[in-house]
Amino acid sequence: MSNSEPLVSIITPVYNGEKYLAECIESVLNQSYKNWDYCIVNNCSTDKTREIAEEYARKDPRIRVHNNSAFLNIYDNLNHAMRQLAPGSKYCKVVHADDLLFPECVEKMVQLAERHPEIGIVGAYGLRGKEVVWDRLIPLGSPVIPGRNVCRSILLGEPYVFGSPTSTLIRADLVRKKADFYNVINPNPDAEVCFELLKESDFGFVHQVLTYTRVHEESQTTKDSKVGSLVFGKLVTLQKFGPVYLTKDEFEERVDRWRLWFSVCCAKYLLEGRLISFLKYNLPRMKQIGFKLSVLSCIKAVIKGLRHIRFSVGNGAICLSYRKMLF
């Protein structure tokens, strides 16, 4: 593709990412789509992140490095990174420093967005570890879905297809409209922002594996799972967008379903010996948004949740499982 094609602003926020950063940058350089500006936002890393990024920037004028003057927490840094969009860019493509873009990623996403100007977000199949994900709900032959329809479906329990920041392309004008792109209160802010943007735009989907999300112990996703932050994150999203996309009865049913999911998570974390850390993380945050639970309520939640957990033995270990209860 030539420079007559729309400019894509690629953003990588990074802190101490020396282990995977070069591989991430190489995946951007290997894109079949060539009209991009790549900003690596270094959040005061103490390893060789800065040196790696600046070495690549010296070799390719499309790459620039923004070194923060002060350390920012993860969500403030994400917002700061989104403010580094290149002037004149039409699309924004985030790729996290431990993830990869497959060679046709940007090209395929831009092609779809250009054919359908009503699209605000483009998603695609992705590879997470060894598993293909975000491969349900969107039927083949349906590359564009009204934003409200896909949001309703997900809130009502259909498969989640928004993926992660690495797996989506966003219209840059929608990014620029928001002073703070992500809600820093929500530990799952990338999901919330999709529900927000799709109030006024449609969702496009490329039926092709275009990104790789790395699964490892140091990732923020892994850290969040240890305290069950998604429990609070999904409550924030449900409270904010349930009334927007659902009927009153549907919304109340989903809140009841969230309460059941909270009970199951309480039981799960108890059995795993992590209930205290789970409650320490979630209860104060739930209280901040007016969702208070007493100690007695938590005890009742554990008892209720235990009835929904199945036990099995595999490889000499006890395994816990429960069916999906929320989006």
Sine and cosine of phi, psi and omega as CSV:
sin_phi,cos_phi,sin_psi,cos_psi,sin_omega,cos_omega
0.00,0.00,0.48,-0.88,-0.07,-1.00
-0.98,-0.21,0.07,-1.00,0.00,-1.00
-0.94,0.34,-0.09,1.00,0.11,-0.99
-0.96,0.27,-0.25,0.97,0.05,-1.00
-0.97,0.23,0.42,-0.91,-0.04,-1.00
-0.87,0.50,0.59,-0.81,0.01,-1.00
-0.97,0.25,0.73,-0.68,0.05,-1.00
-0.94,-0.35,0.80,-0.60,0.04,-1.00
-1.00,-0.08,0.92,-0.38,0.01,-1.00
-0.99,-0.15,0.74,-0.67,-0.11,-0.99
-0.81,-0.58,0.74,-0.67,0.13,-0.99
-0.79,-0.61,0.96,-0.27,0.16,-0.99
-0.99,0.17,0.68,-0.73,-0.09,-1.00
-0.52,-0.85,0.62,-0.78,0.16,-0.99
-0.69,-0.73,0.86,-0.51,0.00,-1.00
0.75,0.66,0.82,0.57,-0.07,-1.00
-0.96,-0.28,0.41,0.91,-0.11,-0.99
-0.84,0.54,-0.47,0.88,-0.11,-0.99
-0.91,0.42,-0.61,0.79,-0.11,-0.99
-0.86,-0.52,-0.11,0.99,-0.16,-0.99
-0.87,0.49,-0.70,0.72,-0.03,-1.00
-0.86,0.51,-0.65,0.76,0.01,-1.00
-0.90,0.43,-0.63,0.78,0.05,-1.00
-0.89,0.47,-0.75,0.66,-0.01,-1.00
-0.88,0.48,-0.67,0.74,0.02,-1.00
-0.87,0.50,-0.58,0.81,0.00,-1.00
-0.92,0.39,-0.49,0.87,0.09,-1.00
-0.95,0.30,-0.70,0.71,0.01,-1.00
-0.87,0.49,-0.48,0.88,-0.04,-1.00
-1.00,0.06,0.12,0.99,0.00,-1.00
-0.91,0.41,0.66,-0.75,0.09,-1.00
-0.93,0.36,-0.44,0.90,0.07,-1.00
-1.00,0.08,0.79,-0.61,-0.17,-0.99
-0.95,-0.32,-0.25,0.97,-0.08,-1.00
-1.00,-0.01,0.98,0.20,0.00,-1.00
-0.69,-0.72,0.37,-0.93,0.16,-0.99
-0.86,-0.50,0.76,-0.65,-0.10,-0.99
-0.88,-0.47,0.90,-0.44,0.03,-1.00
-0.94,-0.35,0.86,-0.51,0.07,-1.00
-0.99,-0.17,0.89,-0.46,-0.07,-1.00
-0.98,-0.17,0.98,-0.22,-0.07,-1.00
-1.00,0.02,0.90,-0.43,-0.09,-1.00
-1.00,-0.03,0.90,0.44,0.06,-1.00
0.83,0.56,0.70,0.71,0.01,-1.00
-0.88,0.48,0.54,-0.84,0.00,-1.00
-0.96,-0.28,0.02,1.00,0.05,-1.00
-0.97,-0.23,-0.51,-0.86,-0.06,-1.00
-1.00,-0.06,0.30,0.96,-0.01,-1.00
-0.82,0.58,-0.76,0.65,-0.06,-1.00
-0.88,0.48,-0.70,0.71,-0.02,-1.00
-0.88,0.47,-0.67,0.74,0.00,-1.00
-0.89,0.45,-0.75,0.67,-0.04,-1.00
-0.89,0.46,-0.70,0.71,-0.06,-1.00
-0.94,0.34,-0.49,0.87,0.07,-1.00
-0.90,0.44,-0.69,0.73,0.04,-1.00
-0.92,0.39,-0.61,0.79,-0.01,-1.00
-0.90,0.44,-0.54,0.84,0.03,-1.00
-0.93,0.38,-0.44,0.90,-0.08,-1.00
-1.00,0.00,-0.39,0.92,-0.07,-1.00
-0.67,-0.74,0.89,-0.46,-0.07,-1.00
-0.92,0.40,-0.23,0.97,0.03,-1.00
-0.98,0.21,-0.20,0.98,-0.02,-1.00
-0.98,-0.20,0.76,-0.65,0.09,-1.00
-0.75,-0.67,0.48,-0.87,-0.03,-1.00
-0.90,-0.44,0.80,-0.60,0.08,-1.00
-0.95,-0.32,0.92,-0.39,0.01,-1.00
-0.99,-0.13,0.90,-0.44,-0.01,-1.00
-0.87,0.49,0.61,-0.79,0.04,-1.00
-0.98,0.19,-0.37,0.93,0.03,-1.00
-0.58,-0.81,0.49,-0.87,-0.02,-1.00
-0.94,0.35,0.68,-0.73,0.05,-1.00
-0.89,-0.46,0.52,-0.85,0.09,-1.00
-0.92,0.40,0.21,-0.98,-0.21,-0.98
-0.85,0.53,-0.66,0.75,-0.08,-1.00
-0.98,0.18,-0.59,0.81,0.10,-0.99
-0.90,0.44,-0.59,0.81,0.02,-1.00
-0.94,0.35,-0.57,0.82,0.07,-1.00
-0.88,0.48,-0.69,0.72,0.04,-1.00
-0.90,0.43,-0.66,0.75,0.03,-1.00
-0.88,0.48,-0.66,0.75,0.00,-1.00
-0.89,0.45,-0.63,0.78,-0.03,-1.00
-0.93,0.36,-0.27,0.96,0.06,-1.00
-0.99,0.12,-0.05,1.00,-0.04,-1.00
-1.00,-0.09,0.29,0.96,0.02,-1.00
-0.82,0.57,0.62,-0.79,0.04,-1.00
-0.93,0.38,0.69,-0.72,0.08,-1.00
-0.84,0.54,0.70,-0.72,0.03,-1.00
1.00,0.08,-0.07,1.00,0.01,-1.00
-0.95,0.30,0.61,-0.79,-0.01,-1.00
-0.99,-0.11,-0.44,0.90,-0.03,-1.00
-0.73,-0.68,0.44,-0.90,0.04,-1.00
-0.87,-0.49,0.75,-0.66,0.02,-1.00
-0.77,-0.64,0.94,-0.34,0.07,-1.00
-1.00,0.07,0.64,-0.77,0.21,-0.98
-0.68,-0.74,0.88,-0.47,0.00,-1.00
-0.93,0.36,0.45,-0.89,-0.19,-0.98
-0.91,0.41,-0.32,0.95,0.03,-1.00
-0.97,-0.23,0.14,0.99,-0.01,-1.00
-0.94,-0.35,0.04,-1.00,-0.02,-1.00
-0.66,-0.75,0.49,-0.87,0.19,-0.98
-0.96,-0.28,0.75,-0.66,0.11,-0.99
-0.97,0.25,0.41,-0.91,-0.24,-0.97
-0.80,0.60,-0.57,0.83,-0.05,-1.00
-1.00,-0.06,0.11,0.99,-0.13,-0.99
-0.82,0.57,-0.88,0.47,-0.09,-1.00
-0.90,0.44,-0.67,0.74,-0.02,-1.00
-0.86,0.52,-0.76,0.65,-0.05,-1.00
-0.91,0.42,-0.64,0.77,-0.02,-1.00
-0.93,0.37,-0.68,0.73,0.01,-1.00
-0.91,0.41,-0.66,0.75,0.02,-1.00
-0.83,0.56,-0.72,0.69,0.00,-1.00
-0.91,0.41,-0.71,0.70,-0.01,-1.00
-0.89,0.45,-0.59,0.81,0.00,-1.00
-0.94,0.34,-0.54,0.84,0.02,-1.00
-0.96,0.29,-0.41,0.91,-0.08,-1.00
-0.73,-0.69,1.00,0.04,-0.07,-1.00
-0.87,0.49,-0.30,0.96,0.01,-1.00
-0.97,0.26,-0.19,0.98,0.01,-1.00
-0.95,0.31,0.73,-0.69,0.09,-1.00
-0.97,-0.25,-0.52,0.86,-0.02,-1.00
-0.71,-0.71,0.69,-0.72,0.11,-0.99
-0.91,-0.43,0.78,-0.62,0.09,-1.00
-0.91,-0.42,-0.02,-1.00,0.00,-1.00
-0.24,-0.97,0.23,-0.97,0.19,-0.98
-0.86,0.51,0.47,-0.88,0.06,-1.00
-0.66,-0.75,0.30,-0.95,0.09,-1.00
-0.95,-0.32,0.88,-0.48,0.04,-1.00
-0.91,-0.42,0.95,-0.32,-0.17,-0.99
0.91,0.42,-0.88,-0.47,0.03,-1.00
-0.95,-0.32,0.14,0.99,-0.11,-0.99
-0.94,-0.34,0.74,-0.68,0.13,-0.99
-0.98,0.22,0.78,-0.62,-0.08,-1.00
-0.79,-0.62,0.18,-0.98,-0.02,-1.00
0.86,0.52,0.59,0.81,-0.10,-1.00
-0.95,-0.31,0.36,0.93,0.01,-1.00
-0.81,-0.59,0.10,-0.99,0.05,-1.00
0.97,0.23,-0.77,0.64,-0.08,-1.00
-1.00,0.10,0.95,-0.31,-0.05,-1.00
-0.94,0.34,0.49,-0.87,0.09,-1.00
-0.86,0.51,0.62,-0.78,-0.02,-1.00
1.00,0.07,0.03,1.00,0.04,-1.00
-0.83,-0.56,0.97,0.25,-0.08,-1.00
-0.97,0.23,-0.21,0.98,-0.02,-1.00
-0.75,-0.66,0.77,-0.64,0.02,-1.00
-0.79,-0.62,0.70,-0.71,0.07,-1.00
-0.80,0.60,0.70,-0.71,-0.07,-1.00
-0.81,0.58,-0.71,0.71,-0.02,-1.00
-0.89,0.45,-0.59,0.81,-0.03,-1.00
-0.91,0.41,-0.72,0.69,-0.04,-1.00
-0.93,0.36,-0.58,0.81,0.03,-1.00
-0.92,0.40,-0.68,0.73,0.06,-1.00
-0.86,0.52,-0.74,0.68,-0.05,-1.00
-0.86,0.51,-0.70,0.71,-0.03,-1.00
-0.92,0.40,-0.70,0.71,0.01,-1.00
-0.89,0.46,-0.47,0.88,0.00,-1.00
-1.00,0.05,0.10,1.00,0.13,-0.99
0.96,-0.27,0.03,1.00,0.08,-1.00
-0.95,0.32,0.29,-0.96,-0.07,-1.00
-0.82,0.57,0.60,-0.80,0.03,-1.00
-0.98,0.18,0.84,-0.55,-0.10,-1.00
-0.86,-0.52,0.04,1.00,-0.02,-1.00
-0.95,0.32,-0.40,0.92,0.02,-1.00
0.95,0.31,-0.61,-0.79,-0.03,-1.00
-0.85,-0.53,0.15,-0.99,0.07,-1.00
-0.81,0.59,-0.60,0.80,0.02,-1.00
-0.89,0.46,-0.50,0.87,-0.13,-0.99
-1.00,-0.07,0.13,0.99,-0.03,-1.00
-0.80,-0.60,0.42,-0.91,0.15,-0.99
-0.89,-0.46,0.70,-0.72,-0.08,-1.00
-0.81,-0.58,0.64,-0.77,0.10,-0.99
-0.88,0.47,0.77,-0.64,-0.11,-0.99
-0.91,0.42,-0.52,0.86,0.00,-1.00
-0.91,0.42,-0.51,0.86,0.05,-1.00
-0.95,0.32,-0.56,0.83,0.06,-1.00
-0.93,0.38,-0.71,0.71,-0.07,-1.00
-0.92,0.38,-0.39,0.92,0.00,-1.00
-0.92,0.39,-0.41,0.91,-0.11,-0.99
-0.96,-0.27,0.86,-0.51,0.04,-1.00
-0.88,0.48,-0.70,0.72,0.12,-0.99
-0.90,-0.44,0.96,-0.29,-0.11,-0.99
-0.91,0.43,-0.64,0.76,-0.03,-1.00
-0.96,-0.28,0.57,-0.82,0.10,-0.99
-0.99,0.17,0.94,-0.34,-0.12,-0.99
-0.94,0.34,-0.24,0.97,0.03,-1.00
-0.97,0.25,-0.48,0.88,-0.09,-1.00
-1.00,-0.01,0.86,-0.51,0.03,-1.00
-0.95,0.31,-0.09,1.00,0.08,-1.00
-0.84,-0.54,0.85,0.52,-0.19,-0.98
-0.94,0.34,-0.44,0.90,-0.02,-1.00
-0.93,0.36,-0.52,0.85,0.09,-1.00
-0.93,0.35,-0.72,0.69,-0.02,-1.00
-0.85,0.52,-0.67,0.74,-0.07,-1.00
-0.93,0.38,-0.47,0.88,0.08,-1.00
-0.91,0.42,-0.71,0.70,0.05,-1.00
-0.87,0.49,-0.58,0.81,-0.01,-1.00
-0.93,0.36,-0.77,0.64,-0.08,-1.00
-0.93,0.37,-0.51,0.86,-0.06,-1.00
-0.99,0.17,0.03,1.00,0.18,-0.98
-0.92,0.39,-0.45,0.89,-0.09,-1.00
-0.81,-0.59,0.24,0.97,0.01,-1.00
-0.45,-0.89,0.07,-1.00,-0.01,-1.00
-0.95,-0.30,0.22,-0.98,-0.05,-1.00
-0.94,-0.33,0.83,-0.56,0.07,-1.00
-0.97,-0.23,0.48,-0.88,-0.05,-1.00
-0.60,-0.80,0.78,-0.63,0.06,-1.00
-0.99,-0.16,0.85,-0.52,-0.04,-1.00
-0.99,0.11,0.91,0.41,-0.03,-1.00
-0.39,-0.92,0.60,-0.80,0.05,-1.00
-0.96,0.26,0.92,-0.40,-0.12,-0.99
-0.89,-0.46,-0.20,0.98,-0.06,-1.00
-0.65,-0.76,0.33,-0.94,0.07,-1.00
-0.81,-0.59,0.84,-0.54,0.06,-1.00
-0.97,-0.26,0.87,-0.49,-0.07,-1.00
-0.98,0.18,0.68,-0.73,0.06,-1.00
-0.96,-0.30,0.88,-0.47,0.01,-1.00
-0.39,-0.92,0.26,-0.96,-0.13,-0.99
-0.92,0.39,-0.44,0.90,-0.06,-1.00
-1.00,0.06,-0.10,0.99,-0.07,-1.00
-0.94,0.34,0.46,-0.89,0.02,-1.00
-0.89,0.45,-0.56,0.83,0.02,-1.00
-0.88,0.48,-0.69,0.73,0.02,-1.00
-0.91,0.42,-0.67,0.74,0.02,-1.00
-0.89,0.46,-0.67,0.74,-0.01,-1.00
-0.90,0.44,-0.60,0.80,-0.05,-1.00
-0.91,0.42,-0.43,0.90,-0.03,-1.00
-0.93,0.36,-0.41,0.91,0.03,-1.00
-0.92,-0.39,0.05,1.00,0.04,-1.00
0.92,0.38,0.65,0.76,-0.08,-1.00
-0.91,0.42,-0.40,0.92,0.01,-1.00
-0.90,0.43,-0.42,0.91,0.02,-1.00
-0.87,0.50,-0.75,0.66,0.04,-1.00
-0.94,0.33,-0.67,0.74,-0.03,-1.00
-0.86,0.52,-0.67,0.74,-0.01,-1.00
-0.95,0.30,-0.49,0.87,0.09,-1.00
-0.91,0.42,-0.69,0.72,0.03,-1.00
-0.85,0.52,-0.74,0.67,-0.02,-1.00
-0.90,0.43,-0.68,0.74,-0.01,-1.00
-0.90,0.44,-0.71,0.71,0.00,-1.00
-0.90,0.44,-0.59,0.81,-0.07,-1.00
-0.98,0.19,-0.62,0.78,-0.15,-0.99
-0.92,-0.39,-0.20,0.98,0.10,-0.99
-0.82,0.57,-0.76,0.64,0.02,-1.00
-0.91,0.42,-0.34,0.94,-0.01,-1.00
-0.98,0.18,-0.67,0.74,-0.15,-0.99
-0.96,-0.29,-0.27,0.96,-0.10,-0.99
-0.90,-0.43,0.35,-0.94,0.16,-0.99
-0.96,0.29,0.21,-0.98,-0.01,-1.00
-0.86,0.51,-0.70,0.71,-0.01,-1.00
-0.92,0.40,-0.66,0.75,0.02,-1.00
-0.89,0.46,-0.68,0.73,-0.01,-1.00
-0.89,0.46,-0.71,0.70,0.00,-1.00
-0.89,0.45,-0.61,0.79,0.04,-1.00
-0.91,0.42,-0.62,0.79,0.00,-1.00
-0.95,0.31,-0.55,0.83,0.09,-1.00
-0.91,0.42,-0.67,0.75,0.07,-1.00
-0.88,0.48,-0.63,0.77,0.02,-1.00
-0.92,0.40,-0.60,0.80,0.07,-1.00
-0.89,0.46,-0.67,0.74,0.01,-1.00
-0.87,0.50,-0.65,0.76,0.04,-1.00
-0.91,0.42,-0.68,0.74,0.03,-1.00
-0.89,0.46,-0.64,0.76,0.06,-1.00
-0.87,0.50,-0.67,0.75,0.02,-1.00
-0.88,0.48,-0.71,0.70,0.00,-1.00
-0.90,0.44,-0.65,0.76,0.02,-1.00
-0.91,0.41,-0.63,0.78,0.07,-1.00
-0.85,0.53,-0.73,0.69,0.00,-1.00
-0.91,0.42,-0.68,0.73,-0.01,-1.00
-0.87,0.49,-0.74,0.67,-0.03,-1.00
-0.93,0.36,-0.50,0.86,0.10,-0.99
-0.89,0.46,-0.76,0.65,-0.03,-1.00
-0.91,0.41,-0.44,0.90,0.03,-1.00
-1.00,0.01,-0.01,1.00,0.01,-1.00
0.97,0.23,0.40,0.92,-0.06,-1.00
-0.81,-0.58,0.34,0.94,-0.08,-1.00
-0.89,0.46,-0.65,0.76,-0.04,-1.00
-0.88,0.48,-0.72,0.69,0.00,-1.00
-0.91,0.40,-0.57,0.82,0.04,-1.00
-0.89,0.46,-0.74,0.68,-0.02,-1.00
-0.95,0.32,-0.61,0.79,0.02,-1.00
-0.88,0.48,-0.57,0.82,0.02,-1.00
-0.97,0.24,-0.76,0.65,-0.20,-0.98
-0.99,0.12,-0.66,0.75,-0.12,-0.99
-0.88,0.48,-0.74,0.68,0.01,-1.00
-0.88,0.48,-0.60,0.80,-0.01,-1.00
-0.95,0.32,-0.62,0.78,0.06,-1.00
-0.89,0.45,-0.62,0.78,0.02,-1.00
-0.89,0.45,-0.60,0.80,0.00,-1.00
-0.87,0.49,-0.48,0.87,-0.01,-1.00
-0.97,-0.25,0.32,0.95,0.11,-0.99
0.99,0.13,0.32,0.95,-0.02,-1.00
-0.91,-0.40,1.00,0.06,-0.13,-0.99
-1.00,-0.08,0.63,-0.77,0.08,-1.00
-0.74,-0.67,0.74,-0.67,0.03,-1.00
-0.99,0.12,0.17,-0.99,0.06,-1.00
-0.87,0.50,-0.67,0.74,0.01,-1.00
-0.88,0.48,-0.64,0.77,0.02,-1.00
-0.89,0.46,-0.61,0.79,0.01,-1.00
-0.93,0.37,-0.64,0.77,0.04,-1.00
-0.89,0.46,-0.71,0.71,0.04,-1.00
-0.89,0.46,-0.60,0.80,0.01,-1.00
-0.90,0.44,-0.66,0.75,0.02,-1.00
-0.88,0.47,-0.73,0.68,-0.02,-1.00
-0.88,0.48,-0.70,0.72,0.02,-1.00
-0.90,0.43,-0.66,0.75,-0.04,-1.00
-0.92,0.40,-0.55,0.83,-0.01,-1.00
-0.87,0.50,-0.47,0.88,-0.02,-1.00
-0.96,0.29,-0.22,0.98,-0.06,-1.00
-0.95,-0.32,0.08,1.00,-0.01,-1.00
-0.98,-0.21,0.72,-0.69,0.05,-1.00
-0.98,-0.21,0.63,-0.77,0.00,-1.00
-0.94,-0.33,0.65,-0.76,0.10,-1.00
-0.55,-0.84,0.30,-0.95,0.00,-1.00
-0.89,-0.45,0.81,-0.59,0.03,-1.00
-0.60,-0.80,0.74,-0.67,-0.02,-1.00
0.83,0.56,0.58,0.82,0.05,-1.00
0.98,0.20,0.11,0.99,-0.03,-1.00
-0.85,-0.53,0.46,-0.89,0.06,-1.00
-0.99,0.14,0.80,-0.60,-0.01,-1.00
-0.94,-0.34,0.64,-0.77,0.04,-1.00
-0.95,-0.32,0.65,-0.76,0.06,-1.00
-0.55,-0.84,0.45,-0.90,0.06,-1.00
-0.41,-0.91,0.47,-0.88,-0.06,-1.00
-0.97,0.26,0.42,-0.91,0.02,-1.00
-0.88,0.48,0.68,-0.73,-0.07,-1.00
-0.83,-0.56,-0.13,0.99,-0.04,-1.00
-0.51,-0.86,0.07,-1.00,0.00,-1.00
-0.93,0.38,0.00,0.00,0.00,0.00
